[in-house]
Amino acid sequence: MKQFLSVHNAGNMDSLIAEAMQVKQHPMANSELGRGKTLGLLFLNPSLRTRMSTQRAAYNLGMNVMVLNLDKDSWQIEFEDGAVMNSIKSEHIKEAAAVISQYCDVIGIRCFPGLVDREKDYTEQVLNSFIKYSTKPIISLESATRHPLQSFADMISIAETKTIARPKVVLTWAPHIKALPQAVPNSFAEWAIASGADVTIAQPEGYELETNFSNGATIEYDQAKALAGADYVYVKNWSSYNDYGAMPEVKGDWLLTAEKMALTNNARIMHCLPVRRNVELLDEMIDGPNSIIQLQAGNRVVAAQTVLQKILQSI
């Protein structure tokens, strides 16, 4: 594995998940693999699980870790080629990526979308600039359009708990107080479809995902119909792709309840966290016996360690 940006870098998913299961069972088996290697983690946005899980994964492999909050601790970076840098941005990505590449053996970058300019966000300017100008492997710690480490952890969690070979997995939109990116739902849909699951995306009108991510899923605008017979229900808010970054008016109640869960096949409840309790998901859903939300969070270490292990084995 030379880089980890999406499901397209996963190779054979069954083999990748089998390797992750071995990592989970024997987390210190390759504790010498990363000795003398340094992981650089670059954050343009807040993080809890991604930062801590990736650091823990690196330590399990014997790596050194350097963390830099680019939005607070560094010079502001210019990403436009040919820019006349006579304003507040002091450093160009060409120099920044080249310098970081001299200090680190693997680089992780986290960069959210602005949710204003769809073309700019979906061309992944920040992530692709690091890929272009870095000389070391890049791991996406969440980008404008995807969150592959989260999605890999989600697939591990489903593989651990499923009771049938091809479960019905429902990704359902949920209420929120502000517009959120499409990265997690994009990525989850992409990975779940690639895993061979029976995937349904339940969403209000106006919240359709970009079709490159949802192709292969059943699209449903009736949440109750979507939930019928579900084995997994992944709850997540996202803003509009077509009316980019907007929150179109939603008719009906999209909050998951016990009554709605009764339509499922005693489904497992999933969420990537953080979650706004009793806005996006009820306490009884988060804390109830069907929740595997904490399992997903724990598997973030497993996912990151598996990816780092495969990258270290290739360099």
Secondary structure, DSSP 4 states (H G I P E B T S, - for coil): ---BSSGGGS-SHHHHHHHHHHHHH-TTTTTTTTTT-EEEEEESS--SHHHHHHHHHHHHTT-EEEEEETTTTSPPEE-STT----SS--EEHHHHHHHHHHH-SEEEEE----SS-HHHHHTTHHHHHHHHH-SS-EEESS-SS--HHHHHHHHHHHHHH-SSSS-EEEEEE---SS---SHHHHHHHHHHHHTT-EEEEE--TT-PPPHHHHTTSEEES-HHHHHTT-SEEEEE----TTTTT------S-----HHHHTTSSSPEEE--S---BTTTB-HHHHSSTTB-HHHHHHHHHHHHHHHHHHHHTT-
